[in-house]
Each structure stands twice: as C-alpha cells, then as structure tokens.
Amino acid sequence: MKTIQVYDPPMCCSTGICGPDIDPDLVNFAAMLSQLGAHQVKIERYNLGQQPMAFAQNEAVKAILEKEGTEALPLIFWDGELHLQGRYPTKAERPAWFIAALGTKGAAS
C-alpha cells in the first residue's frame, strides 16, 4: 500500500478548507487525497497548528524546518521520500499522482 504524508503549514482547520479566503488549490488537493484514499492509498495529513508533535517526531521534517523554517511547508512525502516541498501539486501534476499511486487503471478516476 502506498502512503502519502502531508505536513501542512498552520491552518485554521485540518484541511485549510475553511475561513473566508479558501485557496482553490487546497480544495483540489483535499479532493485528490480523498480520491486516492478511496483507492487504498494511505493518507496521513498533519497541520502544524494542530499537531506540532508529528512535525517534531519526523526527523526529516524536523531537519527541514530547522534549516528553512515554516516557509518550506507544505512537505509532501511518498512512501517516506520527500516528493514536494513548499507547494501543493498543480492541476497539471495531479493526473501523474493518480498514475503513480494507482497505475494507469486509476488515471481516469
């Protein structure tokens, strides 16, 4: 089973899809994670404002934050390897995530 771990910057809620100024990239990213989760991809998502211990307990995350600060967030790991730093996947990149996670069968999902 593939695992995606997301270490988000401090947000008002667990997904950032709340408040008066909702970032459409966060909405699309949350939807993508939900779809991948429905296809047996393990999703772990941590918000610095709500789960700081998850950041402190992951040595790779801790090291990046000590060196670069919170500007490095979000940090997105695939199966323990850093995949993206400082941004969420773009609309153009998202189909490749489905292919990588699910194979060509999941690309149409």
Beta strands, then each sheet from edge to edge (+ up, - down):
strand 1: 3-8
strand 2: 42-47
strand 3: 75-78
strand 4: 81-85
sheet 1: 2+ 1+ 3- 4+
end
